[in-house]
Amino acid sequence: MSETSVPTKKRPAYWEYRLTAELLEQGLAPLLVKYKELSHHPLKPAAPDIDGKYVPEWCQDKIEELSNILESLKKIFEVETIDAWGASGVPGDEKKIRRASSRALVEGRKILEWEEEVRFSRLPPEFKELQKLFEGVAGDMLIEISTFPKQIIEIFGGSNLGGTYNLKLSLRIPDKFLDNLMSFLEDASINYQFRRYSELLPPLTEEQKILVKKIKPVIRSHIPTLSRKYKQLVYEDEYGDMIYANWNREIDKYITRKIAPIIPFISPESQDWSTIERVIMDAILDYEAANELENNDLDDITDPLEYERGVADRLKILGWNARVTPGSGDQGVDVVANKAGKCLVIQCKLYSYPVGNKAVQEVYAAKQYEKADFAAVITNASFTASARQLASSTGVILLHHEDLVQLDNLLDLR
């Protein structure tokens, strides 16, 4: 009895490339959809709060993670995929092709996770612009990878093949990204340290407030220059300590030239001198906060919980220590904020119609319950006449969120 050989099924020409394209297209499609949703309709998952002093370390971790993803992708496409296809005239290895494509998709999922974390980690407001620098850096790699199967289909999708073809895949961190990151990080770290220092200062006395009113107009006229000098002269040394020596000399020079002529009998040893230094620092903080507010746009928010977070972030920019309450057992309080030894309880209302009495009643009751100093209702809308009348009799502050910059003056915290 003779043995009968079973013929092996002959694969079509260039099946290796078509299989790679098919696997990558199918696997990348849901990742690209999620990335698009992330960019245009973000559903924010729970994300960690990052303390300002740990932001440099956080940045370093994100860059290291991105570099590892990049190196893995280069190895997959430049080595593993090429090896799986086989040399010219030699059939490819299906198992290797599937393994390489699967590994590429794993890295694609890491890219998506990376993008979620850099977007939704909660950094102090001074670092918001820095955080935006990260957005899309890894996502662009995902989009670039999606061009790879398209190139393969374009080349090997037809029947008339011949010649030499080049597949191009550019995976890299954008030019000047690291330079821009370091510049933003330096400025933001200084502003963060400055705000933390300001929060520790005691309230001004009545005598100091009189002095402040006298010198503020002069200081405000020079504030852009003073703010720039502060950023130039204050720096973090190699041991992680903030160095203020050059800035202190600059302030002494400024007070001597511009303030001393209108305030007689002051000297560097006097209490008034220290008060003037504090007023200058507060003015710089306000100036930087005004710039930060441009990037804290509450008008675009449609989710009530996100609106509460946005109000808290804006208060942080303005020098308050603000936090959003958990939501249950909050006694009608959405945000609790502290500054200069005073406590403010806030109810936030994201409405498409005027806010009525109920919000005023609730936040007033919450003020009594929490033993807070002040109570306020913050909204994107307006207030009914009866709400304004009740607020006037209870001392509750009613504000549109664009008027939060006036809060300190309304509470006489300046």
C-alpha contacts under 8 A as a table, 3 or more apart, distances in Angstrom:
res1	aa1	res2	aa2	distance
11	R	15	W	6.65
12	P	15	W	5.65
14	Y	17	Y	5.69
14	Y	18	R	6.67
14	Y	156	F	6.94
15	W	18	R	5.09
15	W	19	L	5.96
16	E	19	L	5.28
16	E	20	T	6.38
16	E	85	W	5.74
16	E	91	P	7.93
16	E	92	G	5.89
16	E	93	D	7.85
16	E	94	E	7.29
16	E	97	I	7.41
17	Y	20	T	5.17
17	Y	21	A	6.28
17	Y	85	W	7.16
17	Y	152	I	6.48
17	Y	156	F	7.32
18	R	21	A	5.07
18	R	22	E	6.12
18	R	152	I	6.93
18	R	153	I	6.72
18	R	156	F	7.02
18	R	157	G	7.65
19	L	22	E	5.06
19	L	23	L	6.15
19	L	97	I	7.74
20	T	23	L	5.29
20	T	24	L	6.12
20	T	97	I	6.45
20	T	98	R	7.40
20	T	101	S	6.58
20	T	149	P	7.14
21	A	24	L	5.27
21	A	25	E	5.94
21	A	148	F	7.51
21	A	149	P	4.14
21	A	150	K	7.17
21	A	152	I	6.25
21	A	153	I	6.76
22	E	25	E	5.26
22	E	26	Q	6.14
22	E	149	P	7.25
23	L	26	Q	5.39
23	L	27	G	6.14
23	L	98	R	7.46
23	L	101	S	6.48
24	L	27	G	5.17
24	L	28	L	5.77
24	L	101	S	6.17
24	L	105	L	7.27
24	L	146	S	7.66
24	L	149	P	6.39
25	E	28	L	5.28
25	E	29	A	6.02
25	E	146	S	7.11
25	E	149	P	6.30
26	Q	29	A	5.62
26	Q	30	P	7.88
27	G	30	P	6.72
27	G	31	L	7.36
27	G	105	L	6.39
28	L	31	L	5.16
28	L	32	L	6.09
28	L	105	L	6.83
28	L	108	G	7.49
28	L	146	S	6.75
29	A	32	L	5.30
29	A	33	V	6.37
30	P	33	V	5.03
30	P	34	K	6.23
31	L	34	K	5.16
31	L	35	Y	6.14
31	L	108	G	7.28
31	L	109	R	6.94
31	L	112	L	7.23
32	L	35	Y	4.99
32	L	36	K	6.11
32	L	142	L	7.45
32	L	143	I	7.40
33	V	36	K	5.14
33	V	37	E	6.25
34	K	37	E	5.01
34	K	38	L	6.02
34	K	112	L	7.92
35	Y	38	L	4.87
35	Y	39	S	6.29
35	Y	112	L	6.56
35	Y	139	G	7.19
36	K	39	S	5.14
36	K	40	H	6.20
36	K	41	H	7.93
37	E	40	H	5.26
37	E	41	H	4.98
37	E	42	P	6.13
38	L	41	H	5.79
38	L	42	P	4.58
38	L	43	L	7.12
38	L	116	E	7.53
39	S	42	P	6.22
44	K	120	F	6.42
45	P	120	F	7.27
46	A	120	F	7.80
47	A	117	E	6.92
47	A	120	F	5.75
47	A	121	S	4.95
47	A	122	R	6.80
48	P	121	S	5.28
48	P	122	R	6.18
49	D	121	S	6.11
49	D	122	R	4.64
49	D	123	L	6.23
50	I	54	Y	6.54
50	I	55	V	6.52
50	I	58	W	7.86
50	I	121	S	6.97
50	I	122	R	5.94
50	I	123	L	5.14
50	I	124	P	7.35
51	D	54	Y	5.44
51	D	55	V	6.64
51	D	123	L	6.82
51	D	124	P	7.02
52	G	55	V	5.27
52	G	123	L	6.89
52	G	124	P	6.01
52	G	189	S	7.38
52	G	192	Y	6.76
53	K	56	P	7.23
53	K	189	S	7.83
54	Y	57	E	5.30
54	Y	58	W	6.20
55	V	58	W	4.81
55	V	59	C	6.10
55	V	123	L	7.53
56	P	59	C	5.10
56	P	60	Q	6.26
56	P	185	L	7.22
57	E	60	Q	5.04
57	E	61	D	6.19
58	W	61	D	5.10
58	W	62	K	6.28
59	C	62	K	5.17
59	C	63	I	6.25
60	Q	63	I	5.21
60	Q	64	E	6.13
61	D	64	E	5.10
61	D	65	E	6.12
62	K	65	E	5.10
62	K	66	L	6.13
62	K	114	W	7.73
62	K	118	V	7.80
63	I	66	L	5.04
63	I	67	S	6.06
64	E	67	S	5.05
64	E	68	N	6.21
65	E	68	N	5.17
65	E	69	I	6.34
66	L	69	I	5.12
66	L	70	L	6.14
66	L	111	I	7.92
66	L	114	W	7.85
66	L	138	A	7.01
67	S	70	L	4.98
67	S	71	E	6.15
68	N	71	E	5.16
68	N	72	S	6.19
69	I	72	S	5.17
69	I	73	L	6.19
69	I	107	E	6.22
69	I	110	K	7.51
69	I	111	I	7.52
70	L	73	L	5.21
70	L	74	K	6.24
70	L	171	L	6.82
70	L	172	R	6.99
71	E	74	K	5.18
71	E	75	K	6.30
72	S	75	K	5.20
72	S	76	I	6.18
72	S	107	E	7.52
73	L	76	I	5.02
73	L	77	F	6.17
73	L	104	A	6.40
73	L	107	E	7.00
74	K	77	F	5.40
74	K	78	E	5.60
74	K	79	V	7.72
74	K	171	L	7.50
75	K	78	E	5.33
75	K	79	V	5.27
75	K	80	E	6.49
76	I	79	V	5.75
76	I	80	E	4.84
76	I	81	T	5.93
76	I	100	A	6.06
76	I	103	R	7.28
76	I	104	A	6.57
77	F	80	E	6.12
77	F	81	T	5.15
77	F	82	I	6.88
77	F	100	A	7.89
78	E	81	T	6.60
78	E	82	I	6.27
79	V	82	I	5.41
79	V	83	D	6.03
80	E	83	D	5.15
80	E	84	A	6.09
80	E	96	K	7.69
80	E	100	A	6.03
81	T	84	A	5.00
81	T	85	W	6.32
81	T	96	K	7.63
81	T	97	I	6.30
81	T	100	A	5.76
81	T	101	S	7.66
82	I	85	W	5.27
82	I	86	G	6.70
83	D	86	G	5.32
83	D	87	A	7.47
84	A	92	G	5.63
84	A	93	D	5.29
84	A	94	E	7.28
84	A	96	K	5.03
84	A	97	I	5.16
84	A	100	A	7.74
85	W	91	P	7.18
85	W	92	G	4.30
85	W	93	D	6.46
85	W	97	I	6.96
86	G	89	G	7.97
86	G	90	V	5.63
86	G	91	P	5.94
86	G	92	G	4.58
86	G	93	D	7.05
87	A	90	V	5.33
87	A	91	P	7.71
87	A	92	G	7.87
92	G	97	I	7.81
93	D	96	K	5.37
93	D	97	I	6.23
94	E	97	I	4.98
94	E	98	R	6.17
95	K	98	R	5.22
95	K	99	R	6.05
96	K	99	R	4.95
96	K	100	A	6.02
97	I	100	A	5.26
97	I	101	S	6.14
98	R	101	S	5.16
98	R	102	S	5.97
99	R	102	S	5.09
99	R	103	R	6.19
100	A	103	R	5.14
100	A	104	A	6.25
101	S	104	A	5.05
101	S	105	L	6.36
102	S	105	L	5.15
102	S	106	V	6.33
103	R	106	V	5.02
103	R	107	E	6.46
104	A	107	E	5.23
104	A	108	G	6.28
105	L	108	G	4.69
105	L	109	R	6.28
106	V	109	R	5.19
106	V	110	K	6.43
107	E	110	K	4.89
107	E	111	I	6.25
108	G	111	I	5.04
108	G	112	L	6.53
108	G	142	L	6.24
109	R	112	L	5.10
109	R	113	E	6.30
110	K	113	E	5.04
110	K	114	W	6.02
111	I	114	W	5.02
111	I	115	E	6.23
111	I	138	A	5.69
111	I	139	G	6.49
111	I	141	M	7.97
111	I	142	L	7.00
112	L	115	E	5.14
112	L	116	E	6.30
112	L	138	A	7.80
112	L	139	G	6.96
113	E	116	E	5.10
113	E	117	E	6.27
114	W	117	E	5.24
114	W	118	V	6.26
114	W	138	A	7.27
115	E	118	V	5.36
115	E	119	R	6.13
115	E	135	E	6.53
115	E	136	G	6.93
115	E	138	A	6.57
115	E	139	G	6.70
116	E	119	R	5.31
116	E	120	F	6.00
117	E	120	F	5.33
117	E	121	S	5.57
118	V	121	S	5.82
118	V	131	Q	6.76
118	V	134	F	6.47
118	V	135	E	6.75
119	R	131	Q	7.05
119	R	132	K	7.43
119	R	134	F	7.81
119	R	135	E	6.36
123	L	126	E	7.97
123	L	127	F	6.14
123	L	128	K	6.83
123	L	131	Q	7.85
124	P	127	F	5.75
124	P	128	K	7.16
124	P	192	Y	7.73
124	P	313	D	7.90
124	P	316	K	7.85
125	P	128	K	5.33
125	P	292	E	7.72
125	P	313	D	6.24
125	P	314	R	7.83
125	P	316	K	6.70
125	P	317	I	5.92
126	E	129	E	7.57
126	E	188	A	5.21
126	E	189	S	7.54
126	E	191	N	6.40
126	E	192	Y	5.95
126	E	292	E	7.39
126	E	317	I	7.22
127	F	130	L	5.13
127	F	131	Q	6.16
127	F	184	F	7.98
127	F	185	L	7.41
127	F	188	A	5.55
127	F	189	S	7.78
128	K	131	Q	5.01
128	K	132	K	6.39
128	K	295	N	7.98
129	E	132	K	5.11
129	E	133	L	6.68
129	E	184	F	7.50
129	E	295	N	7.79
130	L	133	L	5.28
130	L	134	F	7.34
130	L	181	L	6.57
130	L	184	F	5.64
130	L	185	L	6.55
130	L	188	A	7.76
131	Q	134	F	5.63
131	Q	135	E	7.14
132	K	135	E	5.25
133	L	137	V	7.92
133	L	177	F	7.73
133	L	181	L	7.06
134	F	137	V	5.70
135	E	138	A	7.66
135	E	139	G	7.76
136	G	139	G	4.59
136	G	140	D	5.70
137	V	140	D	5.62
137	V	141	M	7.17
137	V	173	I	6.91
137	V	174	P	7.25
138	A	141	M	5.21
138	A	142	L	6.76
139	G	142	L	5.02
139	G	143	I	6.44
140	D	143	I	5.08
140	D	144	E	6.13
141	M	144	E	4.92
141	M	145	I	6.14
141	M	171	L	5.99
141	M	172	R	7.56
142	L	145	I	5.14
142	L	146	S	6.41
143	I	146	S	5.14
143	I	147	T	6.90
144	E	147	T	5.41
144	E	148	F	7.30
144	E	169	L	6.82
144	E	170	S	6.96
144	E	171	L	7.24
145	I	148	F	5.44
145	I	149	P	7.96
145	I	169	L	6.97
146	S	149	P	6.37
146	S	150	K	7.12
147	T	150	K	5.12
147	T	151	Q	6.21
147	T	169	L	7.78
148	F	151	Q	5.25
148	F	152	I	6.47
148	F	167	L	7.31
148	F	168	K	7.37
148	F	169	L	6.65
149	P	152	I	4.97
149	P	153	I	6.20
150	K	153	I	5.18
150	K	154	E	6.11
151	Q	154	E	5.07
151	Q	155	I	6.26
151	Q	167	L	6.67
152	I	155	I	5.24
152	I	156	F	5.84
152	I	157	G	7.53
152	I	167	L	7.45
153	I	156	F	5.24
153	I	157	G	4.74
154	E	157	G	5.65
154	E	158	G	7.71
155	I	158	G	7.11
155	I	161	L	7.96
155	I	165	Y	7.60
156	F	159	S	7.52
156	F	161	L	7.22
158	G	161	L	7.09
173	I	177	F	7.11
174	P	177	F	5.51
175	D	178	L	7.83
176	K	179	D	5.04
176	K	180	N	6.02
177	F	180	N	5.25
177	F	181	L	6.01
178	L	181	L	4.91
178	L	182	M	6.16
179	D	182	M	5.32
179	D	183	S	6.34
180	N	183	S	5.14
180	N	184	F	6.17
181	L	184	F	5.23
181	L	185	L	5.95
182	M	185	L	4.99
182	M	186	E	6.11
183	S	186	E	5.36
183	S	187	D	6.50
184	F	187	D	5.34
184	F	188	A	5.98
185	L	188	A	5.16
185	L	189	S	5.90
186	E	189	S	5.30
186	E	190	I	6.39
186	E	235	Y	7.82
187	D	190	I	5.32
187	D	191	N	6.35
187	D	231	K	6.50
188	A	191	N	5.08
188	A	192	Y	6.06
189	S	192	Y	5.05
189	S	193	Q	6.20
190	I	193	Q	5.22
190	I	194	F	6.08
190	I	231	K	7.03
190	I	234	V	7.20
190	I	235	Y	7.19
191	N	194	F	4.93
191	N	195	R	6.20
191	N	285	L	7.70
191	N	288	E	7.98
192	Y	195	R	5.21
192	Y	196	R	6.26
193	Q	196	R	5.14
193	Q	197	Y	6.16
194	F	197	Y	5.14
194	F	198	S	6.22
194	F	281	M	7.99
194	F	285	L	7.56
195	R	198	S	4.99
195	R	199	E	6.23
195	R	285	L	7.05
195	R	319	G	6.31
196	R	199	E	5.25
196	R	200	L	6.75
197	Y	200	L	5.48
197	Y	201	L	7.03
198	S	201	L	5.50
198	S	281	M	7.88
198	S	282	D	7.31
198	S	319	G	7.68
199	E	319	G	6.95
199	E	320	W	7.58
199	E	321	N	7.89
199	E	339	K	6.80
199	E	340	A	6.96
200	L	340	A	7.99
201	L	340	A	7.29
202	P	340	A	6.13
202	P	341	G	7.57
203	P	340	A	5.37
203	P	341	G	7.39
203	P	413	L	7.54
204	L	208	Q	5.75
204	L	209	K	6.21
204	L	414	R	7.59
205	T	208	Q	5.11
205	T	209	K	6.23
206	E	209	K	5.04
206	E	210	I	6.50
207	E	210	I	5.29
207	E	211	L	6.54
208	Q	211	L	5.04
208	Q	212	V	6.13
208	Q	272	D	7.54
208	Q	275	T	6.85
209	K	212	V	4.94
209	K	213	K	6.35
209	K	414	R	7.53
210	I	213	K	5.35
210	I	214	K	6.60
211	L	214	K	5.23
211	L	215	I	6.48
211	L	272	D	7.94
212	V	215	I	5.38
212	V	216	K	5.74
212	V	275	T	7.98
212	V	276	I	7.44
212	V	279	V	6.84
213	K	216	K	5.56
213	K	217	P	7.74
214	K	217	P	7.22
215	I	218	V	5.53
215	I	219	I	6.42
215	I	259	I	7.04
215	I	276	I	7.92
216	K	219	I	5.12
216	K	220	R	6.00
216	K	279	V	7.53
217	P	220	R	5.20
217	P	221	S	6.42
218	V	221	S	5.40
218	V	222	H	6.97
218	V	258	K	7.71
218	V	259	I	7.63
219	I	222	H	5.37
219	I	223	I	6.04
219	I	280	I	6.63
219	I	283	A	7.56
220	R	223	I	4.98
220	R	283	A	7.03
221	S	224	P	7.98
222	H	225	T	5.62
222	H	226	L	6.21
223	I	226	L	4.92
223	I	227	S	5.90
223	I	283	A	6.94
223	I	284	I	6.37
223	I	287	Y	7.30
224	P	227	S	5.22
224	P	228	R	6.25
224	P	287	Y	7.70
225	T	228	R	5.14
225	T	229	K	6.13
226	L	229	K	5.05
226	L	230	Y	6.10
226	L	284	I	7.13
227	S	230	Y	5.13
227	S	231	K	6.49
227	S	284	I	5.45
227	S	287	Y	7.70
227	S	288	E	7.78
228	R	231	K	5.30
228	R	232	Q	6.28
229	K	232	Q	4.98
229	K	233	L	5.96
229	K	247	W	7.52
230	Y	233	L	5.36
230	Y	234	V	5.82
230	Y	247	W	6.23
231	K	234	V	5.73
231	K	235	Y	7.65
232	Q	235	Y	7.61
233	L	244	Y	7.19
233	L	246	N	5.61
233	L	247	W	5.27
234	V	242	M	6.93
234	V	243	I	5.73
234	V	244	Y	5.19
234	V	245	A	7.81
234	V	246	N	7.05
234	V	247	W	6.08
235	Y	242	M	5.66
235	Y	243	I	5.47
235	Y	244	Y	7.27
236	E	239	Y	7.80
236	E	240	G	5.69
236	E	241	D	5.39
236	E	242	M	4.42
236	E	243	I	6.01
237	D	240	G	5.42
237	D	241	D	5.52
237	D	242	M	6.43
237	D	243	I	6.80
238	E	241	D	7.51
243	I	246	N	7.90
244	Y	247	W	5.20
244	Y	248	N	6.04
245	A	248	N	5.20
245	A	249	R	6.46
246	N	249	R	5.23
246	N	250	E	6.30
247	W	250	E	4.97
247	W	251	I	6.17
248	N	251	I	5.13
248	N	252	D	6.23
249	R	252	D	5.16
249	R	253	K	6.28
250	E	253	K	5.12
250	E	254	Y	6.19
251	I	254	Y	4.96
251	I	255	I	6.08
251	I	277	E	7.15
252	D	255	I	5.29
252	D	256	T	6.11
252	D	268	P	7.54
253	K	256	T	5.21
253	K	257	R	6.22
254	Y	257	R	5.26
254	Y	258	K	5.78
254	Y	259	I	7.33
255	I	258	K	5.39
255	I	259	I	4.75
255	I	260	A	5.91
255	I	276	I	7.77
256	T	259	I	6.14
256	T	260	A	5.14
256	T	261	P	7.63
257	R	260	A	6.49
257	R	261	P	7.19
258	K	261	P	6.51
258	K	262	I	7.90
259	I	262	I	5.71
259	I	263	I	6.40
260	A	263	I	5.02
260	A	264	P	6.33
260	A	265	F	7.97
260	A	266	I	6.69
261	P	264	P	6.59
263	I	266	I	6.67
266	I	270	S	6.18
266	I	272	D	6.69
266	I	273	W	6.55
267	S	270	S	5.36
267	S	273	W	6.37
268	P	273	W	5.58
268	P	274	S	7.65
269	E	273	W	6.99
270	S	273	W	5.39
270	S	274	S	7.00
271	Q	274	S	5.25
271	Q	275	T	6.35
272	D	275	T	4.90
272	D	276	I	6.19
273	W	276	I	5.16
273	W	277	E	6.36
274	S	277	E	5.06
274	S	278	R	6.29
275	T	278	R	5.05
275	T	279	V	6.22
276	I	279	V	5.01
276	I	280	I	6.23
277	E	280	I	5.20
277	E	281	M	6.36
278	R	281	M	5.08
278	R	282	D	6.12
279	V	282	D	5.03
279	V	283	A	6.07
280	I	283	A	5.08
280	I	284	I	6.27
281	M	284	I	5.08
281	M	285	L	6.19
282	D	285	L	4.98
282	D	286	D	6.19
283	A	286	D	5.07
283	A	287	Y	6.13
284	I	287	Y	4.99
284	I	288	E	6.14
285	L	288	E	5.18
285	L	289	A	5.94
285	L	318	L	7.91
285	L	319	G	7.83
286	D	289	A	4.90
286	D	290	A	6.13
286	D	318	L	6.85
287	Y	290	A	5.23
287	Y	291	N	6.65
288	E	291	N	5.14
288	E	292	E	6.24
289	A	292	E	4.85
289	A	293	L	6.02
289	A	317	I	5.37
289	A	318	L	5.84
290	A	293	L	5.13
290	A	294	E	6.92
291	N	294	E	5.64
291	N	295	N	7.60
292	E	295	N	5.50
292	E	296	N	6.76
292	E	317	I	6.88
293	L	296	N	4.90
293	L	297	D	7.21
293	L	314	R	6.85
293	L	317	I	7.24
294	E	297	D	6.57
296	N	310	G	7.22
296	N	313	D	7.76
296	N	314	R	6.63
297	D	300	D	6.31
297	D	301	I	7.86
298	L	301	I	5.54
298	L	307	Y	6.85
298	L	310	G	6.33
298	L	311	V	7.58
298	L	380	N	7.98
298	L	401	H	7.47
299	D	380	N	7.17
301	I	304	P	7.91
301	I	306	E	6.89
301	I	307	Y	6.09
302	T	306	E	7.71
302	T	307	Y	7.35
302	T	350	L	7.67
303	D	306	E	5.25
303	D	307	Y	6.13
303	D	350	L	7.93
304	P	307	Y	4.90
304	P	308	E	6.41
304	P	349	K	7.46
304	P	350	L	5.82
305	L	308	E	5.18
305	L	309	R	6.51
306	E	309	R	5.01
306	E	310	G	6.07
307	Y	310	G	4.90
307	Y	311	V	6.20
307	Y	348	C	7.50
307	Y	350	L	6.93
308	E	311	V	5.19
308	E	312	A	6.30
308	E	324	V	6.66
308	E	334	D	6.59
308	E	335	V	6.92
308	E	348	C	6.06
309	R	312	A	5.06
309	R	313	D	6.10
309	R	323	R	7.95
309	R	324	V	6.32
310	G	313	D	5.00
310	G	314	R	6.16
311	V	314	R	5.11
311	V	315	L	6.27
311	V	348	C	7.85
311	V	401	H	7.36
312	A	315	L	5.11
312	A	316	K	6.27
312	A	322	A	5.37
312	A	323	R	6.00
312	A	324	V	6.61
312	A	335	V	6.56
312	A	337	A	7.85
313	D	316	K	5.02
313	D	317	I	6.34
313	D	322	A	7.42
314	R	317	I	5.06
314	R	318	L	6.41
314	R	404	L	7.93
315	L	318	L	4.94
315	L	319	G	6.47
315	L	320	W	5.29
315	L	321	N	7.44
315	L	322	A	6.39
315	L	337	A	7.71
315	L	404	L	7.58
316	K	319	G	5.09
316	K	320	W	4.71
316	K	321	N	5.80
316	K	322	A	5.99
317	I	320	W	7.22
318	L	405	V	7.12
319	G	339	K	7.33
320	W	337	A	6.13
320	W	338	N	5.73
320	W	339	K	5.21
321	N	337	A	5.48
321	N	338	N	5.18
321	N	339	K	6.41
322	A	335	V	6.79
322	A	336	V	5.72
322	A	337	A	4.12
322	A	338	N	6.44
323	R	335	V	5.64
323	R	336	V	5.58
323	R	337	A	6.45
324	V	334	D	5.82
324	V	335	V	4.50
324	V	336	V	6.55
325	T	330	D	6.40
325	T	333	V	6.94
325	T	334	D	5.40
325	T	335	V	5.74
325	T	336	V	7.09
326	P	329	G	7.97
326	P	330	D	7.05
327	G	330	D	5.81
327	G	334	D	7.16
330	D	333	V	5.34
330	D	334	D	7.18
331	Q	362	E	7.75
331	Q	366	A	5.68
331	Q	369	Y	7.89
332	G	347	Q	6.71
332	G	362	E	5.73
332	G	363	V	6.03
332	G	366	A	6.18
333	V	336	V	7.17
333	V	345	V	6.13
333	V	346	I	5.66
333	V	347	Q	5.26
333	V	363	V	6.45
333	V	366	A	6.52
334	D	345	V	7.66
334	D	346	I	5.84
334	D	347	Q	5.03
334	D	348	C	6.22
335	V	345	V	6.08
335	V	346	I	5.09
335	V	347	Q	6.63
335	V	348	C	7.71
336	V	343	C	7.26
336	V	344	L	5.93
336	V	345	V	4.80
336	V	346	I	6.29
337	A	343	C	5.89
337	A	344	L	5.13
337	A	345	V	6.47
337	A	346	I	7.95
338	N	341	G	6.66
338	N	342	K	5.54
338	N	343	C	4.59
338	N	344	L	6.17
339	K	342	K	5.39
339	K	343	C	6.81
340	A	413	L	7.12
342	K	372	A	7.66
342	K	373	D	5.99
342	K	374	F	7.89
343	C	372	A	5.13
343	C	373	D	5.22
343	C	374	F	6.40
344	L	372	A	5.98
344	L	373	D	6.00
344	L	374	F	4.65
344	L	375	A	5.53
344	L	376	A	7.40
345	V	363	V	7.16
345	V	366	A	7.42
345	V	367	K	6.34
345	V	372	A	6.67
345	V	374	F	6.39
345	V	375	A	4.88
345	V	376	A	6.41
346	I	363	V	6.72
346	I	375	A	5.85
346	I	376	A	4.86
346	I	377	V	5.61
346	I	378	I	6.98
347	Q	359	A	7.07
347	Q	363	V	6.15
347	Q	376	A	6.49
347	Q	377	V	4.88
347	Q	378	I	6.33
348	C	377	V	5.89
348	C	378	I	4.91
348	C	379	T	5.83
349	K	355	V	7.37
349	K	377	V	7.30
349	K	378	I	6.23
349	K	379	T	4.74
349	K	380	N	7.08
350	L	379	T	5.74
350	L	380	N	5.76
350	L	381	A	7.25
351	Y	354	P	7.05
351	Y	355	V	7.26
351	Y	379	T	7.14
351	Y	380	N	6.57
351	Y	381	A	5.92
352	S	381	A	6.41
353	Y	381	A	6.28
353	Y	382	S	7.20
354	P	381	A	5.76
354	P	382	S	4.68
354	P	383	F	4.69
354	P	384	T	5.66
355	V	359	A	7.16
355	V	379	T	7.78
355	V	381	A	7.12
355	V	382	S	6.19
355	V	383	F	4.61
355	V	384	T	6.01
355	V	387	A	7.23
356	G	359	A	6.40
356	G	360	V	7.43
356	G	383	F	6.16
356	G	384	T	5.40
356	G	386	S	7.02
356	G	387	A	5.10
357	N	360	V	5.28
357	N	361	Q	6.19
357	N	384	T	7.72
357	N	386	S	6.42
357	N	387	A	4.46
357	N	390	L	7.01
358	K	361	Q	5.13
358	K	362	E	6.14
359	A	362	E	5.18
359	A	363	V	6.19
359	A	377	V	7.02
360	V	363	V	5.44
360	V	364	Y	6.05
360	V	376	A	7.90
360	V	377	V	6.84
360	V	387	A	6.59
360	V	390	L	7.15
360	V	391	A	6.30
360	V	396	V	6.82
361	Q	364	Y	5.27
361	Q	365	A	6.19
362	E	365	A	5.19
362	E	366	A	6.13
363	V	366	A	4.82
363	V	367	K	6.11
363	V	375	A	6.20
363	V	376	A	6.92
363	V	377	V	7.27
363	V	396	V	7.80
364	Y	367	K	5.08
364	Y	368	Q	6.60
364	Y	375	A	6.25
364	Y	394	T	7.11
364	Y	396	V	6.55
365	A	368	Q	5.26
365	A	369	Y	6.25
366	A	369	Y	4.92
366	A	370	E	5.89
367	K	370	E	5.25
367	K	371	K	5.70
367	K	372	A	5.04
367	K	373	D	7.28
367	K	374	F	6.78
367	K	375	A	5.88
368	Q	371	K	5.01
368	Q	372	A	6.70
369	Y	372	A	7.88
372	A	375	A	7.40
374	F	395	G	7.99
374	F	396	V	7.18
374	F	397	I	7.98
375	A	395	G	7.66
375	A	396	V	5.18
375	A	397	I	6.26
376	A	396	V	5.31
376	A	397	I	4.39
376	A	398	L	5.74
376	A	399	L	7.41
377	V	396	V	7.44
377	V	397	I	6.32
377	V	398	L	5.08
377	V	399	L	6.34
378	I	398	L	6.32
378	I	399	L	5.06
378	I	400	H	5.67
378	I	401	H	5.79
379	T	382	S	7.07
379	T	399	L	6.57
379	T	400	H	5.05
379	T	401	H	5.80
380	N	400	H	5.64
380	N	401	H	6.02
381	A	400	H	6.72
382	S	400	H	7.02
383	F	387	A	6.13
383	F	388	R	6.57
383	F	398	L	7.82
384	T	387	A	5.14
384	T	388	R	6.42
385	A	388	R	5.16
385	A	389	Q	6.21
386	S	389	Q	4.96
386	S	390	L	6.14
387	A	390	L	5.18
387	A	391	A	6.03
388	R	391	A	5.03
388	R	392	S	6.10
388	R	398	L	7.46
389	Q	392	S	5.17
389	Q	393	S	6.57
390	L	393	S	5.26
390	L	394	T	6.21
391	A	394	T	5.13
391	A	395	G	5.59
391	A	396	V	4.72
391	A	397	I	6.60
391	A	398	L	7.21
392	S	395	G	5.45
392	S	396	V	6.78
399	L	402	E	7.93
399	L	403	D	6.08
399	L	404	L	6.95
400	H	403	D	5.50
400	H	404	L	7.24
401	H	404	L	5.44
402	E	405	V	7.22
403	D	406	Q	5.60
403	D	407	L	7.25
404	L	407	L	5.17
405	V	408	D	7.28
406	Q	409	N	5.48
406	Q	410	L	6.26
407	L	410	L	5.07
407	L	411	L	6.21
408	D	411	L	5.15
408	D	412	D	5.88
408	D	413	L	5.07
408	D	414	R	6.24
409	N	412	D	4.82
409	N	413	L	6.21
409	N	414	R	6.24
410	L	413	L	7.88
